[in-house]
């Protein structure tokens, strides 16, 4: 049953557009189409052929600047990623040539606040952008990536200057999934078209993905003490409800089960598609209790009494 749930979530993920691409400015969407077309056409050719063809795309580095800034915004402590995605695209189109002053105005609009901390945040982004520009053809750096683990280490080093923490991890994962997924912008094509490398992607484990993983029962066939305890709590609530009693919801903290959610995504076979599908289902159906309209309604366990905090 749990395997069927995971398959349904992955199927949904393969059928919907990543929210980063869905909210991207129209001009950059055209650039994405160009990149995907070249990669798909020449993915079996030598790397120099791909690099030469990509060099003819006018705004290819603009795509990377856009994703870099977006990844930093998502990594800002305390922000909600979905709110950033919904406003960043519109504000970015008005930005024009990037400068610290213009970027500060953009960020203050998105975060709706002005603090000294934002000034430091902006300066850090500018330093990162300058550092990436210093690389000879920043897109070439991504094209040459072959191993996911090494790529993630370099993203943490070059894009996030070795900063850590849960929020930074969220930004790192956004940057990675955009460029390692053949359905997104597969600049890291040696990874995007290598199923074994894709399986190594460890999802961040956001609220919506966690919510769907828990409520759907996608975790139930994993053998671990934490799963056994969770199943016992769920069983107790189901028995309570069957007796017509008023029962307390099962409350779970994201941090306590992030490893479990990552394991579920891993065994799904396509963690990128799983993450995208679970997020889509969580945001549009599960959180709104639209179970009868949900794309996985026929296999979901419907543990709607499970709350994620």
N, C-alpha and C positions, 0 to 999 in steps of 0.2 A: 504493500500500500504506500509506504513512504517513498519507494522508488518511483511509483507512478506519479506521485505529487511532484517530485523533483523534475521528472520528465516534462510535466505540464508547465512548470515554472520556466524551465529552459526554453520550451517551445514558445511560450509567451515572449520571453526575452529576445528570441530570434525574430519575432514578428513586429517588434516595436523599435522605434528609433531612440537611440541614447539621448537623454535629456540635454546633454551638452550640445549635441548637433542640432537638436530640435529647436533650441533657443538661439542658435548662432545667427549673426547678421547675414542678410541675403548675399551680400558681396563675398563673404567668406565661404558661404555654402557652395558657391560656384567654384571656388578654389579647391574645396574638399572633393568635389566631383572630378576635377582635373587630376588631383593626386591619386584618387582611387583608380581612375582609368589607366594612368601610367603604371601604377603598381600591378594592377591586374594583368595588363598587357605584357609587362616585362619581368614579372616575378621569377621566371625561370631563366632569365638572362643573367649575364655577369653584372656585378654591382655598379661598375662604371657606366654601363648603359643606362641604368635606372637613374643614377646621379645626374648624368648629362641631360636626360629628358626632364627631370624635375627642375633643373636649373633654369628652364625656360618658363616656369610658372612665376608670374610676376609677384604674387603676394604669398608665396609659400612661407617665408619667414614671419609674415604678419599672422598667419595661423598659429605659429608657435608662440609668438608674443601674446596673442589672445588667450591661448590655453594656459600659458605661464601665469598671467595676471589672474585669470579665473581660479586656477589652482590655489594661488595665495589667498584670494578672497574667501574661498571655501575653507581654507585652513585657519582663518582668523577665529580666535577663540570665542565661543558663545554664539556664533552666527548659525542660522539655519540654511543649509546648502540650497534647498529648493527656493528660498526667497532670493538668494543671490543670483541664481540662474534666471529667475524670472525678470530681474531688473538690469542685470549687467549688460546684456546684449544691446538693449535700447540705449543705455548710457554710453556704451563703447562706440556706437555709431556716431555719436556727437563729439567724441573725444578728439578726432583728427590726429595730428602728430603728437606722439606721447612726450609728456614732460612731467616733472614732479608736481608742478602746480596743478596742471589739468587732471592728473591722476588723483591728486588729493581731493579735488572737487568731486570727481566721480565716486571715489570711495566714501566720502562723507554723505553723498546722496543715498548710496546703497545702504550704509550702516545707520544713516539718520542720526549722526552725532559728530561732535568735534572734540578731539582730545589730543594731547601731546603724543599719546601712544600711536595714534594714526600717522603722525608725522614720521615716527621711527619705522612704522610699518611700510609707508610709501618709499622712504629712502632705501629700505632693504630690497623692495621690488625693483627699483631703478638700478641698484647695484647688480642684481641678478640678471636683469635684461641686458645691461652693458656687458656683463661677463659672458653671457650666451652669444651676444653679437660679436664678441672678440673671437669666438670660435670660427674657424673658416667654414662658412656655410653651416649654420646651426642645424639645418635639416639633415645634413650629411652625418652629423653626430648620431641622430636617431636612426637613420637608414642603416648605419653600420652595426647596430645592436643585434646580437645573436642569442644572448642568454638573458632570460627575464630577471634572474637574481642580480646579475651584474648591472643591468639597465636600471633596476630599482635603486641600487646603491649609488649610481651616478646621478639619478634624479634627486635623491636626498642630498648629495654633495653639491651639485651644481645649481639646482633649482631652489633648494631649501637650505643651502649653506650649512648642512649637517645639523639643523635644528630638529628636535624630536617632539614627542608628545602625541596624544590622541588626535588633536586637531590637525597637526602637520601630516599625520598618517593619512587622514582623509584627503588632503590636497595631493599627496604623493600618488595615492591610488587613482584619483581623477586623472592626473597627468598620464599615468601609465595606461589606463584602460582606453584612453582616447587613441593612443598611438600603437597599441598592440592588438587591437581588435580589427579583423578584416572588414567588419561592418561599420567601423567608425572611420578613422584616418590611418590606415595601416602603413605608416612610414617605417615602422620597425617590422618590415615585412618578413624577415627571417624568423621572427617570433610569431607574428600574426598567422602565418600559414604553417606553423609547427604545433600540432595538437598537444604534443608532450610538454612543450614550453607553456602553452596557454593554461594547461592544467595546474601549473605551478603558481598561477596568480592567486594571491591571498586577498580576498575582498576585505574592505574596511569593516563592514558590519554596521550599517546605519540603522536608524530607527525603523524605517519601513521594511527593509530587508529582514531584520530581526523579527518584526511583528508577523510577517507572512510565514517565515520559517517555523515559528512557534505555533501559530494558530492553525497552520495547515497540516501539521504532523510530519513535515518533511524530515524531521530529526529522529523519528521513533525507532529506526532500525540500527542506529549507532549504538555500539556497546561501550558504555562508560558509566561510572558511578553518578555523575551529574545528570545524565539522561535518565537513569533509573529513579533518582530522587524526583526529577521533574515529572516523570510518568506516574509516580505514586501520588503526587500532589494533584495532577489532572484527574486521575482515577477517583480520588477522594471527592473532588468537586462534582464529578459526574454522578457518583453514587448519591451524594447529597441532593443534587438537582432531581434525580429520579424519584426521590422520596417527597418531593414537593416542598422542600425546605428552602429557606433563604440562605444562600451560600456565598462565602467570600470569594472574590476573584483571585486567580493565581497571579501574583505580581512578580515580575522578573526584571532585574536590572541588566541593561545591555552589557555593561562591562563584565558581569559575572558569566555570561554565556557567549561572548564574542568568539571565543575559540571554537565553541560548538557550531556556531553559525558558519564560520569559515570552513569547518570540516564538512558540513552539509553541502556547501557550495562546491567544495573540492570533489566530493564523490559524485556530484551531479555530472561530472565529465566536462562541463564548460562553465567554469565559475564566472566568467565575464557575462555570459548570457543569463546565468542564474541570477546574478546580482541585478542586472537590468530588468529581468522579468519580475523578480520579487519586489523591487522598488516600485515598478509600474503598478503591480497589483496592490501593494500596500498603500500607496498614495491615492489611487483612484477607486479602490473597492474595499479593501480590508478596514482601513481607518474610518471609512464612511458606512461600514456594515452593509455594503451592497452585495451581499453574498449571492443573491439570485442572478446577478448580472456578471459575476466574476468569471474570468476565463478558465479558472481551475475548479469551478464549483462542483464538478462531478467526482473529483477525487479528494478535495479538501476535507480535513477532519472537522473543520468549523469549531475550533476551540476559542470561540469569541470571548470567553471569560478569562482568557489569558491577557494580562496587561503588561506592556513593556515600558519601562521607565529609563 
